[in-house]
């Protein structure tokens, strides 16, 4: 596993833990979610550029704004989707000798 892949996994876990931590703070937690949701969406878009990142940033925004959904590890799920279940095709070069 590359160092950048490990770094993005670590960031994903940290961002998920921060998002989950607000759930355990009584009274103030829901208000912290209002501040955390746009920040989390921006970070998701920064970590995963392109269409996938935009879709994931909308999902993480909705997940953080809605009550009782903070336990979903959206950043880590996106990391798994990107680096484990990625369907990007890799190009292969086949050399053929013509005589």
BELSULTA-V178429 format. One line per field, one symbol per residue. ss: DSSP state (H for helix, E for strand, - for the rest). psi: psi as a letter, one per 20 degrees, with the letter a starting at -180 (. if undefined). burial: I if it has 16 or more other ideal C-beta (glycine too) atoms within 10 Angstrom, else O. Layout:
ss=???
psi=???
burial=???
This chain:
ss=--HHHHHHHHHHHHHHHHHHHHHH----HHHHHHHHHHHHHHHHHHH---HHHHHHHHHHHHHHH--------HHHHHHHHHH----------------
psi=pqhhggghgggggghghghhhhhjoqghghhhhhhhghghgghghhhnragghgghhgghgghhhqqkjiipmgghghggggigkpjpppqppppppp.
burial=OOOOOOOIIOIIOOIIOIIOOIIOOOOOOOOIIOOIIOOIIOIIIOIIOOOOIOOIIOIIIOIIIOOOOIOIIIIIOIIOOIOOOOOOOOOOOOOOOOO
